């Protein structure tokens, strides 16, 4: 299984959050916003300069800086239909 970070994802590429490598207040806020292990996340938009990026988690859209997104470990969701 290949691990990536949230910052590595292309737009509209859905991934499953595996682990947050962030401590302190920012970790607590991200968890409160829905960035918790086992949740799907999809990058939707990037600002014109490339940072921040807007991510969809559940029914919310939340912008994260590249620095913070690079500390959230994810795995790509399978697009195969069985």
N, C-alpha and C positions, 0 to 999 in steps of 0.2 A: 504494500500500500504506500503510495507516494504522498508525503506531507508537503503542503504548501503553506504560504501565509495568505491572509486576506488581501494583502497588497499585490500578490502575484496574479490574482484572478483577472480575467478579461471581463468586459461588460457583459451582462446577462448570463454569466457562467455561475450556476448554483453550486454551493459547497456546503459541507457539514462541518460545523465548528467542533474541533477536537479539544483544544486547550488554549487558555489565555496565559501568556507569559508576561503578565503585567501585575504589578503589586499596588497596594494602597488605594487611594481615593478613586483613581481612574478605573481600576478593576471593579470596584463596587458599582460605580456608575454604569459601566458597560454591562455588567450582570443585570442591573435594574432595567436597562433598556432592552434586554433580551439576547445579548451576545453571550449565551451560555452554551456549554458543551452539549451536543446533540441537536442543536437548532440549525435550520437551514438559513443561509444568508446569500444574497445576490447583489453584486454591484450593479447599480442602475445608471448612474451618471458620473462624469468627472468634470470638475471645474475647467474652464478654458486653459488654465496653467497646469492642470493635472493633479492639483492637490487643493482641497480634499476631494474625496469620492463619496457619493451617496450610496448607502447600502440599504436593501430591504431586509428587515428581520420581522417575521410575523406580518402584521399589517402596518408597520411603521417604516418610515424612511429616515435614516440617520446618517449624517455626514461624519466621516472620520478622517483625520490626517493620516498621511502615508506612514508616518512614524508609529502611530498607534496600531494601524491596520497590519503593519509588518510584525507585530507581536502576537497576533491571533493565528494559531495554527488550525488549518482546515484540510479536509480531503474532498476531492471532487465527487459530486453525486453522479451515480450511473445514469446514463440516458437510455439504457436498453429497456425495451418493453418485452415482458415475458408472456 
